[in-house]
Amino acid sequence: MLRLESQRLRVWFSAKPFSAVRHARVLRPWSQGAIAACTVFAFGFFALNVFYLLGFGKMRLPGLYTFRAATIGDGILLPLLAYSLLRSVDLGRLRKSWRQAAFAAAGGLLGVVVGAGIEVYDLSSPTAPLDWTFPAPHRYNFAGWYHTLFLVLAAGFYGAALALALAQLREQARRDPAGAIGRLRSVGVLGALFPGLAFICLFEEDDLTAYPHLFIIVVATMIGMGIVLGGLLTWACGTRNIRWCAFAVIGSMLPALALSGFVVPGEGVRPASIVIACVVGLAALAASFFLERRTKPGGIFPGSREEHGRARADRGLRLSTACLVASVTVCAAGPAYAISAQKALTLTQVVFCLLAGVVVASCELGILRSLISVRPESASSAQG
């Protein structure tokens, strides 16, 4: 009887099921991205809401929903960034490449240092703005210390994920240049750049609301971040693809800056501003749809001769179109809203609002169409 049971246990716990589980790739790219996004959302925005609803902190101070970096940023942008970065990497290759592991570790350490530096600066500054997690200078409450820990760990995670994505993109560019160019000229790179840049914009506007030249500070920060990201992408993909690296960075910076203009710090919401933004945004939306129907972009899609490849190509085309339309609409409405939300609104300002929205939207449309639209002749020349 004991021998029979031991044989059954041996069969049940044999090496075959474990090898099957090991090679089943339970954590596929989309699932590992979804898990990362849900984890960031749960420990970030959801946890802060729990603390806020339970009454942590002084309610007379600016609350959770006062800060866009803690609502739009923690609730939407950071989970989207986590999904995009984890969707673009292969975690299974970490065990096979010490170089990739070293890059990820260095990026994670740099992220932790940057996140801790931000928190130390806020904690040591006597002029740091107070809020419900920071009730007095140099003192956090429980929710504030929790958010500090979350920010430092999240910064380390995003630094490691970005470093790993760049390292794997560099290796792919060496062995498969056409595939690397296809990844660079896709909506995936926008998903990995736009949320982080937009979060930095919102974070600076929340922290530096009292500064008189806030817009200049935000633009200068975006230019600096754009140079850094453009340099990293060029390092990964090679100098011959510097044009596409620049397009990817600029195409992500414009909607990030435009998003930061929808709610001007210290200004109220006025019907005229909403109407102007809606008119410009709807015009950009209609123009984007019209242009996409006339000339639909193609792309580098594997297996296009098979049914699965065609379905994947169609999904990629729809995603590219949706990304282009959404980005152009945000770029059109954001500057128009920011300008028209000023205290005094004249006819000259209205005309300037409309022109600003049209110019920014046109630039975004041209950049994204050049970046995402890959013609067959372009693909063949890229492979050559």
N, C-alpha and C positions, 0 to 999 in steps of 0.2 A: 504493500500500500504506500509506504513512504517512498519507495523507489519510483512508483508510478507518479506520485505527486512531484517528486524532484524532476522527472522527465518533463512533466507539463510546465513546471516553472522555467525549465531550461528553454523550452520552445517559446514560451511567452516572452521571456526576457532575452531572446536570442539577439545576435548582432544585426540581423537583417532588418527588423523594424526600426532600430535606432539609426542605421545607415539610411533607411528610406526617409525617416524624419529629417535627418541631417541634410539630405540632398533634395528635400521637397521644396526648399526655399519658401518657408512660411512667411518670412519677412521679405516680401517682394517690394520693389521701389515704391509703389503707390501705398502699400499698407504701412511700410515703415515711415513714410511721410505723414500719413494720416495719424499714426500713433504719436509721432512727435508733435504734430499740431494739437491734438487733443490733450496731450500732457502739458504743453505750454499754456493752453487755454485754462485747464483745470487748476494748475498751480499759480497761474497769474491772475487773469481777469475774474475768474469764478471765485477764487479764494479771497481776493480783495473785496468782492461784492459781499461775501459771507461776513467778513470782518466789519464791513461798513454797515450792513443791516443789523448786526449784533450790537452795534453801538460803540465799537472801539474808536477812540479818538474823540476830540472835542468837535461837536457839530457846529459850533459858531465859526469855526475856521473853514476855509475852502474845502469842499468835500471831494469825493471820488469823481463825480460826474462833472466837476469843474475843469478837469485836466483831460485834454484830448489824447495825450500820450498814454494815459491810464485807461481810457475807454476805447477810442478808435485804435490806438496803438496796441495795448495789451489784448483787446478783444478781437481784433481783425488782423492787423498788420503782422504782429509777431507770430501768431499761428500760421498765417499764410507764408511767412518767411521760413518757418520751420518745415512746413510741408515741401516747399520748393527746393530747399537745400537738401533735405533727406531724400527727396524724389530723384535728385540728380546724381547721387553717389551710390556706389556699390560697397556696402559695409563688409561683405564677405571677402573682399580683396585686401582688407586691412591686415588679416593674418598672414598673407602671402608677401606683403611688401613692407619692409621696415621703413622705407623712405616715406611712404604714405602715412604710416603710423607716426613717424617723427614730425611730419608736417602738421598732422592733426593735433598732436600734443603741443607743438609750439603755438599753433593758432589758438588752442584752448587756453594756454597759459597767458598769451597776450590779451585775450578777451577778458579773462579774470582780472588781470592787472588794470585794464581800462575801466571795467565796471567798478572795481574796488576804488580806483582813483576818483571816479565821479562821486561815489558815496562819501569818501573821506573829505573831498572838497566841500560838499554840501554840509557835512556834519561839522566841519571846522570853520565854515564861513559865518561871521556874525550877521551878515545881511541876507542870508538865504531865505527865500519866502517861506512862511509858515503854512502848514496845511493840517489836515486831520491826522496824518501820520507823523507830523513834525511839529508838535505843539509849542515848542520853545527852542531858541537857538541852542545848538549843540546837544539836542536831546530828541531821540526817537521814542515813540511808544512801541507796544508789542507789534502792531500792524506795520509800523515803520521798519522795525528790525526784520520782520518777515519779508517785506518788499525789498529791503536791502539784500538779504540773502538770495532771494529769487533773482534780482537783477544781476548780481555777480555770477551766479551759476548759469543764468541764461546767456550772459555775455560770453562766458567760457564755452558754452555749447555752440553758440553761433560762430564764434571764432574757429572752433575745431571743425565744424561742418563746412565753413567757407574754405578753410585751408585744405581740407580733404577734397572738396569739389575742384579746386584749382589744381591740386596735384594730379588728380585723375584726369582732368581735362588736358593737362600738359602731356601726360603719358599717351593719351588717345591721339593728340595732335601729332605725336612722333610716329605712331604705328598706323594711324588711319586719319590722314589730314582731312579727307572729305567728310568723315563722320564728325570730326571736331568742329569743322566749319558749319555743318548742319545744326549742331547743338548751339553754337554761338549765334547763328541766325535763326533763332526760334523764340517762341514766347516763353520758353523755360528760363532763359537768361533774364528776361524782364521780371519774371516772378521771383527770381533770386536777388535782384537789385532794387526794384521799386519799393517793396515793403520796408526794407532797411533804411533807404534814403528818406522815405516819407516819415518813418518813425523818428528819425533824427530831426527832421523839420519840426514835427509836433513837439518833441521833447524840448528843443531849444526855445520854441515860442512859449511853452508853459513855464520854463525856468527863467526866461529873460523878458517877461512881459513888460517890465518897467523900463527897459532900455529904450532910448529914443530912436535909435537906428537899428531896430530889430530886423527889418527886412534885409538890410545890407549884411548884417551878421549871418543870417540864415543863408543868403545867396553865396557869401564868401565860404561858409562851411560846405555848402553843396559843391562849389567849384573845387575845393580842396579834396573832398571825398571822391569827386569824379576823377580827378587826376590820379588819386591812389588806386581806385578801382580799375581805371583804364590801364594803368601800368601793370596791375596784377593780371588782367585779362590778356594784355599783350605778351607778358612773360609766359602765360600758359599756352597761348595759341600762336605765338610767333609774330615778328614785326611785319610780315607780309599781310597779316590780317588786322593791322592796326585800325584800318578804316571801319571794319565791322565792330571792333572793340569800342571805338569812339561812338558809333551809332547806338550800340547797346547801352552805354552809360548815359548818353544824352537823352535817348528815348526813355530812360527810366527817371532821369532827373526832372524833366519837364512836368510830367504828371505828379511827381512827388512835391514839387514846389507849388503846383496848382492846387493840390489837395490841401496844403497848409493855408491857402487863402480863403477857404470856404467859410471859416469862422474866424474873423479878425479878433485877436485878443483885445479886450477892453471895449469893443464896439458892440452895439446891439444889432439885432436882426431887423431889417427894414423891408417892407414889401417891395419897394422900388429895386432894391438890390437883388431880391429873389427873382423878380420879373426879368431883369436884365440878364442874370445868369441863366435862367431857363430859356430865354429867347436865343442867346448865343449857343448854349449847349444843344438845344434841339436843332438849330441850324447845322452845327457840326455833326450831329448824329445823322441827319438826313444826307449831308454831303458824303459822309463816310459810307453809308449804305449804298448811295448812288455810285460812288467810285468802285466799291467792291463788286457790284453787279455788272459793271462794264468790263473790268479787268480783274478777274479773281486770281489771287496769287497762287503759284504752285509751290512745291517744296521738295526737299530731298527726303523721301520716305522709303524705307526698306520694304522689299517684297511687294512692290506695286503691281506685279503681274498676277498675283493671287488675290482671292477674295478677301482674305484677312488683311493683306497689304492695302487693298483699295479702301476697305472700311477704316483702317487706321489713317490713311491719307485724308479721307473725308473728315474724320474727327479732328485731325490736326489743322485742316483748312478752316473748319468752323471755329476752332479755338483761336486760331490766328486772327480771323475776322472779328470775333468778339473782343479780343484784346485790343485790336486796332481801334474799333469803334468806341470802346469804353475809354481808352487813353485819350483819344482826340476829344471826346466830349468833356472829360475832366479838364483837359488843358484849355478848352475854350471857356468853360464856365468859371473856373477858379479865379483867374486874373480879373475877369469882369465883375465877379462878386466882391473881391477884395477891394477893388478901386471904388466901386459904387457904394460900398458900405461906409465910406467916410462921412463925416458929419454934414458937410456942405456938398450938395450934389447939383451941379449945373448942367446945362445942355452940352457944354464943351466936354465935361467929364463923362457924360453918357456916351458921346461919340468916341472919346478916347477908350472907354471901357469896351465898346464893341470892337474897335480896331485892335486893341490889345488881345482880346480873346481870339479874333480871327488870325492874327499873326502867330500866336503861340500854337493854336490848333493846326495851322498850315505847316508849321515847322515839324510838329509831332507827326502829322500825317505823312509828310515826305520822308522823315527818318524811319518810321516803322515800316512803311511800304518798301523802302529800299532794303531794310534789314531783313524783314520776314519774307518778302517776295523773292523766291529763288527760281529763276527761269531754268529750263533744261540746259540752255547753252552755258549759263553761269555755273551750273552744277558740273558740266563736263569740263569746263575750264578750271574749276576748282580742283577737280580730281587730277588734272594733268600736271 
